[in-house]
Amino acid sequence: MGCTIIDDSWAWQYPQESLDPLPSPITLAWAEGDRLVPAATCGKTARERLPGATWIELPGVGHNAMVDDPGLVARTILAVTGVQI
């Protein structure tokens, strides 16, 4: 079974074909335990449509990763952007 959320609900907003090459660097930071938008299906679809994107799985968090572990999300964003604090 594919990702029905991306394929059906967001089809009008997001391209159905692969975006290659990417217009800029893209990082997909996906919650490992997301049951609403699971990595196994929706993450796979996202990676197929953005083949040059960097993939990071956020361990131990669900759909609301920023609530489950705000420190992990902040560290991930800072690491990707290269910001030092």
C-alpha positions in Angstrom: 0.0 0.0 0.0 1.3 3.4 -0.9 1.2 6.7 0.8 -2.5 7.8 0.5 -1.9 11.1 2.3 0.6 12.3 -0.2 -1.0 10.6 -3.2 -4.6 11.6 -2.6 -4.9 14.6 -0.2 -1.9 16.6 -1.4 -1.9 15.7 -5.1 -3.0 19.2 -6.1 -0.2 20.8 -4.2 2.9 18.6 -4.7 4.4 17.3 -7.9 3.7 13.7 -8.7 6.9 13.2 -10.7 10.4 13.2 -9.4 12.1 16.5 -8.8 15.6 15.9 -10.2 17.7 17.8 -10.0 16.6 19.5 -6.8 16.4 23.3 -7.0 18.3 23.6 -3.7 19.6 21.3 -1.0 16.7 19.5 0.7 16.8 17.4 3.9 13.9 15.2 4.8 13.9 14.8 8.6 11.2 12.1 9.3 9.9 10.9 12.6 10.7 7.3 13.0 7.5 6.5 14.9 5.1 8.6 12.8 1.9 6.5 12.4 0.0 9.2 10.6 2.6 9.8 7.8 4.8 6.7 8.2 8.3 6.6 6.8 7.8 3.2 5.3 5.2 4.5 2.9 5.0 8.3 2.8 8.7 8.7 3.5 9.4 6.3 0.6 7.2 8.4 -1.7 8.9 11.6 -0.6 12.4 10.1 -1.3 11.2 8.9 -4.7 10.0 12.3 -5.6 13.1 14.1 -4.2 15.8 11.6 -5.1 18.7 14.0 -4.3 17.4 14.9 -0.8 19.3 13.9 2.3 17.2 11.5 4.5 17.4 11.7 8.3 15.2 9.5 10.5 14.5 11.0 13.9 14.6 8.2 16.4 12.1 7.8 19.2 9.6 10.4 18.1 6.1 10.2 16.6 4.1 12.5 14.3 4.7 15.6 16.6 8.4 15.2 16.8 8.8 18.8 17.9 6.7 18.0 21.0 8.1 14.6 21.6 11.7 15.8 21.6 12.2 19.5 20.8 15.9 19.2 21.5 16.4 16.6 18.8 14.4 18.6 16.3 16.4 21.7 17.1 19.8 19.9 16.9 18.7 18.4 13.6 17.8 21.8 12.1 21.0 23.4 13.4 23.1 20.6 12.1 21.6 20.9 8.6 21.8 24.6 8.5 25.3 24.8 9.9 24.2 27.2 12.6 26.5 27.2 15.7 25.1 28.2 19.1 
